[in-house]
Amino acid sequence: MNETYEDITLTCKDCGAEFVFTAGEQQFYAEKGFTNQPVRCASCRRAKKQRNNNY
């Protein structure tokens, strides 16, 4: 499979900030078999992970 990826600008569902889902990240997601795009920016993903680790 020889797909071409381009950077995509997405909006974080938590803070509303725009963030870039880079071509490299898209390729990584595809290689891991992930089919959904991220819904949170990197800082909100870290914050959510931190909250979840505190339980």
C-alpha positions as semicolon CSV with decimal commas, in nm:
position;residue;x (nm);y (nm);z (nm)
1;M;0,000;0,000;0,000
2;N;0,163;0,323;-0,113
3;E;-0,051;0,602;0,029
4;T;0,042;0,967;0,027
5;Y;-0,032;1,157;0,345
6;E;-0,068;1,531;0,387
7;D;-0,081;1,734;0,707
8;I;-0,438;1,791;0,827
9;T;-0,552;2,062;1,067
10;L;-0,794;1,928;1,329
11;T;-0,976;2,090;1,621
12;C;-0,933;1,955;1,974
13;K;-1,263;1,838;2,124
14;D;-1,152;1,939;2,475
15;C;-0,994;2,284;2,441
16;G;-1,104;2,384;2,089
17;A;-0,748;2,460;1,975
18;E;-0,642;2,371;1,624
19;F;-0,359;2,120;1,590
20;V;-0,185;1,953;1,298
21;F;-0,216;1,579;1,238
22;T;0,107;1,542;1,045
23;A;0,168;1,314;0,750
24;G;0,414;1,117;0,964
25;E;0,160;1,072;1,242
26;Q;-0,100;0,958;0,988
27;Q;0,142;0,700;0,851
28;F;0,220;0,578;1,204
29;Y;-0,153;0,547;1,282
30;A;-0,207;0,350;0,960
31;E;0,085;0,116;1,037
32;K;-0,060;0,049;1,383
33;G;-0,401;-0,022;1,231
34;F;-0,572;0,281;1,385
35;T;-0,863;0,400;1,173
36;N;-0,970;0,711;1,365
37;Q;-0,804;1,050;1,364
38;P;-0,702;1,195;1,701
39;V;-0,969;1,413;1,863
40;R;-0,745;1,588;2,119
41;C;-0,435;1,801;2,082
42;A;-0,110;1,671;2,231
43;S;-0,141;1,869;2,555
44;C;-0,500;1,754;2,613
45;R;-0,400;1,393;2,537
46;R;-0,123;1,421;2,799
47;A;-0,363;1,577;3,050
48;K;-0,622;1,303;2,993
49;K;-0,357;1,033;3,028
50;Q;-0,235;1,195;3,352
51;R;-0,589;1,208;3,491
52;N;-0,645;0,843;3,403
53;N;-0,316;0,739;3,566
54;N;-0,418;0,903;3,893
55;Y;-0,702;0,657;3,948
